[in-house]
Structures are given as C-alpha cells and as structure tokens.
C-alpha cells in the first residue's frame, strides 16, 4: 500500500516512510529525542459543531429506508478520513525518536458485540483510500461492524488471546517483548491487523452510550497519534457576531494528539477542514483526494 511513485528506501518501515525532507525541522528533531514517548506529548483540542445542515442531509438520504444509508458516525469518520488524505502531516507518528509518515490512512474503533454489561468488545479497523467517498467508506464501516458483531473475534485480539492460556508471567513477558520490538520496528500484520492503536485515527463514540465527549489518552503501544471522542448530540445556543442567539442541534468532539507530528497552525487548519466536511456532508460525495480548496 505504498504511496504512488514512492520507492522504499533504507530506514523506511513496511507501513511508513522515514521523514527526511525539510518538513522535518529542528524543532521536531529535538522533540523526538527530548520527549521520546507519545504519552509525554499529549495535547488536547475540542470542537463544537453545528449539526443543522448535517441533520437535514441525513434525513434526506435516509428517508424511507428501513436500514439507514448513512449515520452521523459515518459522516464524522469520512470527514476526518478525507482531511487526513489531504493533510498528510496528520498521518505521521514517532518511532524510536524518528518521524514517519504512514503509507495509508486508517480508522480504528471498538465494537461492542452485545450492548450489555457482559458484552465483549472487538477492535475494528478500516482503510481509507484516496478514491473513497462517503458512500464507499460507509459500506466498509457497515461491513466491519457486522463482522465484529459476529461470533468471530478480530484478528489482533484473537491472535493475542492465546496468551491467556499460559501462566501470567509468560503472557506478561511475551507482551513486553512485543512492545519492545514494536517501539523499534513493525510488528507482524497478524498482530496489528485490527489494532486501533495502529490506526491513523482512533475513535470512541461515547455519544452512542449516552456520554459527553472527553479526552482519551494516547498510548506508547502502536503508532496512533490522533484519538477522537464523539459526544452525545444536544441542543445548545449558538451566537452570531451581532450577539443574536439561536438554539441548534450540536455535537462535541474531543481530540488528543501527539503534538510533535505537526505545528499548531497545521492542526488548526485541519480541524477547520474537518468541521466544514461534517457541517456540509455533500462535500464528501466526491473522491476524497479531489479536495484542493484552501481553508
């Protein structure tokens, strides 16, 4: 899944290329060494989003359908996936003090097999391609959720579950070895295949269980540098420049990022782009790579 026209070079990983060009400035070089772990570099961004046009779009697209074609979660996933396709610095991570850019964009999330206290959780991961649209990505998400809610476990969990059959110290030692290897090079695909900690964007849809958006931690396991929480929909006041107020349907999104992968201006421009896509889902109907407008 290498990027078109790019040939793998010494120092690259199977899932990412080492950043060598001028975008890897002195500040990023220093931060990768002075603050070497992801959890030391957590920064937090919140967004309040007006859903007026989004709700209207969903109503029009799903009207009369027994099985809704699109959901708000699908739109948010598509909006962020498209933003990452067009803002490649967001798709970076640090490994062993060096900055890398992934060869692909992926979305990771947790699926609860049964909505109950005893219901098991499975990890899900979907790849976002430059030619994807809201429709094609939504189909991928639906298929992944259906598979995770079946009796089968996801590949990553299934492969690691065998450790629970051994004495605790054996499983603990094996996982520590895997973590050490993963901090330096790429782990086998069988282990990372569905692991959301190896995704470009990790999601927690807290609104689906009646919770507000919060800030989720990052992890030194894997490569994920951008974790998103989605809160519960609510009606709240929005104020115009002249001070007039209107109550609108809205949603809160909390984002935890590894601040080393880009600068504040790049983050700000990316978040504005994401918000625009969520508020105007018709922009997601064309292939994601076609977005060339500046924000």
PyMOL commands that set and color helices and strands:
alter all, ss='L'
color gray80, all
select helices_A, chain A and resi 26-34+38-41+52-62+72-86+88-91+134-148+155-165+168-182+189-192+196-198+206-209+264-279+281-284+288-290
alter helices_A, ss='H'
color red, helices_A
select strands_A, chain A and resi 16-18+42-50+92-95+98-102+105-112+121-128+201-205+226-230+234-239+245-258
alter strands_A, ss='S'
color yellow, strands_A
deselect
rebuild
show_as cartoon
